[in-house]
Amino acid sequence: MKLPVPGTRVRNIIRTLRFQNGEMTQQQLADSVGLTRQTIIAIEQGRYSPSLEAAFKIARVFRVPLEQVFQYEEQPLRGRKAPAP
């Protein structure tokens, strides 16, 4: 029985950045940061979180801060109330 692969809570705008940068292909990005095209696809689709080193390399390719490329979705802990603003 196959279990669904859980997604990551790390979201990104890599696809948008690729198209804003001359319609860069996934392969071109992969070659620039030393990853495989399949890994870039998985990161873009939210199925895989890159290492911190890979995340920085991706941000540097696009010349933007890391936080612009990747966002972490906070989820409240079960049984706890979210902190007051």
Order of alpha helices (4+ residues) and beta strands (2+ residues): beta-alpha-alpha-alpha-alpha-alpha-beta
